[in-house]
Amino acid sequence: MKSLLLILAFVSSFFGRVVDEKGMPIAYATVYPEIAPEWGTATNNDGYFSFEANLPPDSRVIVSFIGYQKKTVLARDLQGDIVLIEQPIALQETVIAAKKSKQRNKRKQMAALLHAVYVKLEQEFPHDNTQYAVVSDVRMSSDNSPWGMEQMIANIVVLPEQGSEGRDSVQFQGRYCKRFFDARKRAQADSILAGNALERMEQKSAPKGTPANMLRRAANAVDSGVVVHEALFAIGNMRYDFEQTMADTKHWTVSNESEGETVLTHTQTVSKYLGCFKMTFERHYIVDSRTYAVRRFSEHAEVKVTIPFGIKLNADQLQMLNLVNMSEQQIEKFRLKKLRGSVDLNTIYQRQEGRVYTQEKNMICNAHILGSKKAEIPLVIKATQRVTNLQTQSVKPLTKRQITKRVPREIVEIY
């Protein structure tokens, strides 16, 4: 029926403007038809968008941007302003609510509580292969100046407990991708993202005597964009992390939220190389106070890296600095001395037939790269993945060909 509607529909132009509640334009908002996300687009710096598609008038069009409520608009109602309502990413609320309890819980009581949650996890989380269809986007900016966004439509297959050390294995198949660039950044990004650097890396690591055509195929199979989107779904392997840390009762705390929710928090610090590398994790499990079922999961990580004498980046790594408004002179003299940053990840779940599945993941990464001559590069990465379809029956692992096939790409300039 869906195919018939598309055939009968005429090619039409759709356009409009996406703004916030104050009427201010929202740049890089995502606009796409629900039945065919690949026809979608992103708004420009003034919030305007336009695209052509075979859409019946009553087709649903999704308008979304990180930090705002997703909105569904009928195709016939697209003209004019589309107002998005601000909705701070849920992880921020979760972290604030998960403050440590002033009263230390007895370890036996904590162990019993953690065991009850673990039993519920084992009952509710799927043990069979699951396939997700997702729309995923990653946005980067520096000094409040956005330079690009990549949106990808993909299939993700999760193989429970089949990864290393009993983690879930995540397989990623990119189906279609669009890269949106500020026109001024396009030329700089082309040299970095075209695959040349990846090919050189493959050549360095390949065994001697490897034919050139095999090297090219290997380089093309390494898709930088896919790596980013796959990592977003793979991090926060909640069930595995919970099982690994539940015996460490002294680093668990409990606090209560309203509406019958309890927040369990585990804190872990990793320090290596005489303190030169230090990372702190806070994992927050928001559970139903009565049933012990996990409703949401968030993770906050702080990372500090200190390199005593600094390190000179190689030519390929230095190219990346072209995208963050550094001059040629600064790049030539740049020597990495410190790196610090934070990552906030939030996962929202959905329930289906008594099982718990991922519905949405979102992430904010704030990083500062410090070099010689007081050179400091601030980077902000925001990413989100929304599940558009869920398959739970007769899911087979992806083949090697499906995983390594180059993802069709389209470059779109945002003026």
ABEGO torsion letter per residue (X at the ends): XAAAAAAABBBBBBBEBBBBAAGBBBBGBBBBBAABAAABBBBBAAGBBBBBBBBBAABBBBBBBBGBBBBBBBAAAABEBBBBBBBBBAAAAAAAAABBBABBBBAAAAAAAAAAAAAAAAAABBABBBBBBBBBBBBBBBGGBBAEBBBBBBBBBBBBGABBGGBBBBBBBBABBBBBBBAAAAAAAAAAAAGAAAAAAAAAABBBGBBAAAAAAAAAABBAAAAAAAAAAABGBAAAAAAAAAABAAABBBBBBBGGBBBBBBBBBBBBGGGABBBBBBBBBBBBAAAGBBABBBBBBBBBBBBAAEBBBBAAAAAAAAAAGBBAAAAAABBBABBBBBBBBBBBBBBBGGBBBBABBBBBBBBBBBBBGGBBBBBBBBBBBBBABBBABGBBBBBAAAAABBBBBBBBBBX
